[in-house]
């Protein structure tokens, strides 16, 4: 009986029908099944191989041109990446490469990637899953992934090392492999202990034994066996934070404070700030931009033969290191370029510009202080006004505790005067600086403070009190702002008003003294010259207008005063001094220089008013206006009183010597042919313009009475002028006040920062000079009628605030670096220059925030003579600090253990006469690094990376 499984009785299945259909379609193409990529693992190998072949064909330069990502934290490292799929998972393969290879790369190069430093490789691959952790948690999966990449690289003939991140992300662990031709293979492995490190591994002996155990027999005795191991070490020290107070002392102070129940302000005054003696400390306390320093001490590679030698290295002093490198740790606020975030002059200037923007909304300052307008601002916080006690405190400091008068010159930068503001130590400049810190520098607070300020100025006027903080020079500086000019004029009026009666008395007494001693002053010129000089030439001192001296001829025989001359001396009034070399034309009397009234002080707007008057009415009297006519008449009256026998020509010889032409030819003839004859009076004539018919000066001379200064009418009314100044200050428009405040505040802030001692570093000095030029150029729009739109003007000023903030940051940094490294001036300037060059791209002209992610990591080499200064940055720890720290790593620097210790152990072997030699390696010469271990960590954190070369 046939079996049921016989093919005769079997029913056709679906596959048989498919075969029949295939037989019925002979023209259909046959499919080829590639069993080399049948599995997902094989397909991964194929994908990786294709990508790697493409990258190898392009090469580093083409990859860079095609858009390879540049790693900003590294100087010469780029990467490209590609996504891959394996077993329903997505992976990212990254290729790190260098465009310009340097065969002399040092093991401790700061530009090395962490994988380059850990395993001693240059270019490498990293393949990691696209997941939240970014690591492969499954051990079999990581092995398959790494073997697939290794197989693909072997098929490509590439010797790139490949790495896979494994374990927990916090362990920062990798496994890797590298095909080194057909003979050798390097395997990599790294892991990390993130908790308490075993005591044995805290010391150099234990780390040495750990490395040797990776290739030596397990039964080896390390104390008696000597194995040559290459070792290089790098120690990193960090200075204690400068703004960190000692906790123990703080607790004691707090306890004592609670026991005494005293005021907590007392404790705050005990703790001093780092910038207490810097010029800006009067206005704000700046955050120290220097958070510390990192010192790197490097020992070169050296051969050690035992654990005892490693113990000696652990006890070695940091001064024995071959190289010291120092790195500046700056505050994060130095990197953040958000305007106004860092408290300083720039942040307050920003608020002041905002107040200027608001000032266009009203015509009078009282409009901002009235109750109706209190709610006009968006929020009460932006329009708050400090209490009256704060106003009183500022006014007291300005007027009653203000500094004495000065000449301002010592406080100014050489280019400061090109900015049309008030000098730093002046009353108005100090008001502007106080206003910047009054409340939040809003327009309401400024208006309130200004109104009270003007009231105080009026009180000084009414009570005849001198204005403080004003220059000792009575002249008005027209290069300053108009408010400062008005206050200068007010100060002069107050001084004159206060001492007018006293001055008149002094003039009267001096005149009496002149009358009594006139004969003594008119002495015989023969007593001053040799008897042979019968006709002597004498210089007339500078005239009233400051012109050059004129020469007249005088006969010495007329030096004895007669009774008539004594009568003239008796009637003389208002003489200031005798001009010994000048005599009057009408009688042989010494010419007397009289006391004269000073020209009335005038501010810039008064000069402009006079010029407009001259343009409107013309120059009728050959002078610029009525005021000049009054001044000339006053001088003529005083000259007549001091010289009763004087002629108009005598006045010209004294007041305007250039209008008196000497007869030099006649003088020479008289000297040659008429020696001994009478040479008086002096020979000469008036100039053409003074001798013209109807000359205005002669008319004024004829109309001017002989009156000394004490009897003359003042050239101007000080009471009236003082009230006009007060009226100007009280009715000043908000926009005009804020424009002058902004200009003065920028100038005063820059002058304050300019007093900072930063060692006259070239880059900083250049930036300061550029700042003054930028300020002068931008603020020039406030001089005259500017044509800028309001939005454009405010935008330019905000940008100026940003430029100012950049300079302010750099200047404070320079001051801090210089102070901390005062005994190493070259090093401190080099550190600042490094940061300056790093910061320079941020100092652009754009007002937008600049995205600048690059980290500052430049280190400076410390010279041998500078090591003591750098070591002083690490003061010995206090008793409280010492018992809290467990010193366990060795290599102490002034009692401070390293913040990080990095060691590289390596062992080399020759390629012949050992198990590394083979018939296939006969063409390779030299030594090969068989084992390498990178160790990085502290007593609480240890990371180890091992690479082993094997012969396959």
Steps between C-alpha positions, in 0.01 A plus 500: 500500500633829409600747767291809548810704450551368149544769240238334287227557754631845623275795427664798328574789738538874437873485443456241227258730325758779518762274342262413220439869437874560486534224246227656298682845484852433369545865390485639856844605646642278767562667846851477657505463878815658664544293811793724620245763611227265599512596870464843658856478635635442149293784362647726772850400392414587141354840595796591720742391229325713238507809721862453599608449138327827409674687784837349410456598137412860588786551742516760782526806277197411285300402805573839650389676180180293493394636836671295768422633847783689664539440873542850645669375813776343289740674267520239222226241546197442277230236485248356255219262587255260340195318631487119474239236577566170675243258637214753502719756677655820372866579557719799426852446376735798540840538343743736676797615297770766484554702185862586575678222681781583738739214565649686798180518702579497870314255725359785710386721214190691611349466153470123525159337509427291808524176298825618340648571841370180659614253235776684311324501161464777241199431273227262610140380462228502763177306446223551753123441512263790437342481843464712809801340667717485190672181620463127435376340822498139374841330494426258210360783296811711553724209402306435179499871418873537551582181306285618210687831482836325531410261218388788278821694566705190428319457168581864419865458593465777757681516832261748664429408861131456582330555835161416647371669819381240750361459850335785687553849349645629828786248473617649167617156398609389152612182332690516175714323247756594235639287218871572461564327172487120482718442801394705798174600661448758772212466739372782715303502820418776749290535811447730793459477875267777597489435874765460768823388340692218676785634707752296302399677179537845655877469498754465224620162625156344470442649156837370384419151627157515331663569165771236537242240595348526154799329337715350777452168677253505785756357742751780448642681801489873420735593782787295358423483128614782275299562184580797281188713461479835327303752704397860445281697738286810492363664817232767501462732799210742549525807718244535778199713397570867570142573605473203737511589867629259758201307627633457849567868546162583358332269747689658787401848389141395466502345846651809656248715319208299634639516849555873493176564305679781327436657167585271211641794305803496724601160368451608141741788552768265628510301177677710239443471128776424255458835323467734799799709393411523132350821359162349412448372858346836595204417276469123489674181601596299195499124490854371484529370143789276603353195669835332532795353319589151388865405523623205297830338595640251247770240557665368181507134407748308712583133551415355841610154609304443818225610732747668735598746229132575448470581870782750464320662209187533713696687766673727251440873516301671230797728446685197362261479204647576160222734392242720671196624311239735644142543389259780593153409629261786427149570619213382277378860492807591299373274223134600521453806280146586611514877541436619853523159665833585662470791745733784410517837331379349171181363655416838655585686180255271326228612745602864457458473122156354567421807709612720210257313279220582746604866532354582158151444638479824704614863484563550871661283762212565736275308262682178594474560876132597505248253645298492177787343308605244759307222331607579145783250507442134436588393853558672830838335536635688198383837633575464869660788688709438813383659826591858591774373732686366197472840331628674812793262522607573141465877541698486823778312327500738203484832683598453862744211484624574151866514417694822477552688178748350258632553153365165371808439286635207703172309473459528124615288213699691241214457251222567748461865409379415151177379667280800572403405853598611849833402663491201730541679833266788412165554669288412197703186417459377856127574478477290183684210659274514804193518276609183321478310829196687635214254500507322168603812308152563360385841376282566807787435739734721296245782485443483876873509573564785255231722648647455847849555359401836350336603827828433677687710242253785561552470874877534451435813291264662746719418799821602319644152549763380250413217267705188576683281251576787264829583333734751658541658157260792466480474121215311339595188307300516178595141413269371773123465501278805551378404847858477624578838342202654679613354832853629434362846437279471810803407707690805371205727573471360851870553563489858370182579688639354820826694486402823318522729805820335614656541156413868487670555830809319382517715186467818702780398737725403212439837332602679817815296515572586138457873570746485790763296318467638148823694530684188608369304201601775255866442564798611288558261212872572528504279809403206278744565211855607445588873485597464137142423399363853491225405262356160597227296343239348728227249430142589568336195659223317323199714437145439605428296190803275542693635198878506473719753677574841352829691533534871587805720564541672838774737618634408844556863587125541549478238772474748792145589594411870531246673727250495216546128461444451872171689468403271219581194715278640770201510264566155355236235585458131427858415408580127502870522415762720333624421151868581555593513133210718383452873538215728406524714188383826654721498811786285611291288733519127540201332346277321753297190419156546660265256666237409244169327512504144379296427194163357604483121472286372216367157425468344158142613446596859595777499241258373239256775594770764455596359162140514388482862618812592303357340189177694547636847586845504341837609639442871557779562751769269362419273791267208523231664712398729782663279759842543336441877490426501872812293574716736295353805668564346843864430414547855370348650815724290721807593293419869524462471879833321537676739256351853534729650229446217252403552140299278269830389346624384842192284542555344157865426585382309811174346384579422136875526429452375145319826420807705599771521234847591633724735303793259487689705235498815710614306802803368316599848371467646846716229644774557238511879456322662793637297786441683828210705370151475639339182361168545678214466411498155335483520123209333324150542361156341505413234249287590201176364643548691828594826328201506267255787530210416731664194647258338747775428756598871523134594538461254786823641653366851491172391660654285775551671839804432716360248750676213675335157504372549852287795384381357168166350424530118466507373144210271577246448776592178690157484667321515169735250336466263794122506478519433128711191568252376758219562257681291239551213742141510623341511154734258326306268272517127583650413164774764535583387853514130410714564194759678712470235772559218253809669357638582844419155641687325218800729545503474880459123494785463253722733705421300814601174335806667351640548852524123542850363540542226241869523425468713186455188289515587135182327385296649784640850448420480130142395574457784749626752245260358244217522753551875544506552125182294464331697777598831342382391156164364617420775753589774253140487383401694814708801393279736304188391319542134417309358208462145635158354554411411856501125436834518324649713777384269779619196304848648460514576872395147594774367275743738670396347834587156365844619387551660840406176677757302302776743599380507860510120523849482356630779721370339820647169387836667434497657845418170668762298309768760564430510873513123539824470303659828599846341535481345152419792267595319179284201584199708607507704181540186286200338670292813443610521136389141446156573638483830312561323169239240594247770595568721199243334265226585751581870471323544169283785382175307500259582780363144493623239743792310356492121526853409593530143630874462483658447838803688623764235565830668413785428738811704557844358568635602841868583500727383780533845654121535504425177686520657844243763400268230366549284808386793714157457343473187715517625858555233765166369625374616834457265793129468432561418136775248574312266731202484265705374205656157486833544326553175317645557153838657576681761287379783723544863402503722809279244671257465208461162332437479126144544382577252222781256437566346158757229433600308189679168547642321197719201422692451175641184345698420187342318211764226482622234740168481682144393452425829317737407221391301197598430147244752380648786708856482379457827314395684815777642716513671835300454818129454536286622788360176632309638801378848579292619794355847549391580856303811590334587826502599863438325829128483420506441125729281295489430128726241335550438128705202383626411154674169427676401179488129414644282226226325310 
